[in-house]
């Protein structure tokens, strides 16, 4: 399920800087005009809202957005390299190639294996226009514009209906998103759309500590970028919208972030669940596999949870989910060890509830299993799962009457399997429950009336 908020489309925007040039004579540089239009829309966008800026940009095609991304990168390098920019001139100029165009590519992108998607060729005239615009932009903060732009495309990705397109091209194209949709546990179709979440990533890829000094980009050092990745991968997990490319980009960039590693593990844990293993028949598209066999998905989840715990041994929820994955892989003794450790350390009722249920399920001895299920029932008195567990434990001990009484308790107490009453029904999505509040906090810091510190 995608997060959507609908408003009427209002596409009449005050973009004087763009329209004034177009009314008097044909534009000498339509590509530059498109960049200026995008910047104007970003400036007026209210992060977290589906406003006129969202309604306008969501219809832009991939080529326009690729030009915007490349031009912003070109301006970022101009700010660093052009001596006319105040404080600039400390970065080396890149050579002109044999065709007389300037070739720009980021060293940081080479580090993250994205060089082939970051190659931009510019005519000398367009590059000169970008350098002039960069002088104006330097009076602001290009990092701020990049972050606000990323938030605009994040809102399009999560809050607006996708503009579905179709392509017969056999390659994965830049900013093209292919989705396999499921309904009621069955595959219901495939669609293509512009990948605005990837556009947001590509903008944040340009962020660097000091644009006037650093030719390389280091988005992983920026607090907002790190928080954005935590929030967005959390939202994807919470919505069961399992975007493997976004997961991979997150873990590639933030290899030492325990929360990102935890959420990535939760995504693979979900892909191993029956709803995906049985409900998705299309496992790969154009040679790229995005849903592996259950054993492979569990193995990947285990690895990511272990990496999260290596970074932060106190990440209790990662330990609970590691215990769940180990149990599914048949490693009961190790699973119980992780679950008991997590249960003793947890201060979150929800995490404690999951730990108790899983301990009760894996315990071979009746009394420890009963104690675990009773602990879960105390935490969520109206939940069905602990009562069903207690009934099973009673049956294992030969107490048929006690088993029947536990089932009867479900009916008399009003216990419910609904998400609100029994958190077990939302186990797979619960890992991403903080994503919305995290993104709200970022949006508040980037309101048009405020500037982040």
Buried (B, 14 or more C-beta within 10 A) or exposed (E): EBBEEEEEEEEEBEBEEBBEBEEEEEEEBEBBBBBBBBBBBBBBBBBBBBBBBBBBBBEBEBEBBBBBBBBBBBBBBBBBBBEEBEEBEEBEEEEEEEEEBBEBBBEBBEBBEBBEBBEBEBBEEBBBBBBBBBBEBBEEBBBBBBBBBBBBBBBBBBBBEBBEEEEEEEEEBBBBBBBBEBEEEEEEEEEBBBBBBBBBBBBBBBBBEEBBEBBBBBBBEBEBBBBBBBBBBBBBBBBBBBBBBBBEBBBEBBEEBBBBBBBBBBBBBBBBBEBBBEBBEEBEEEEEEBBBEBEBBBBBBBBBBBBBBEBBEEBBBBBBBBBBBBBBBEBBEBBBBBBBBBBEBBEEEBBBBBBBBBBBBBBEEBEBBBBBBBBBBEBBEBBBBBBBBBBBBBBBBEBEEBBEBBBEBBEEBEBBEEEEBBBBBBBBBBBBBBBBEBBEEBBEBBEEEEEBE
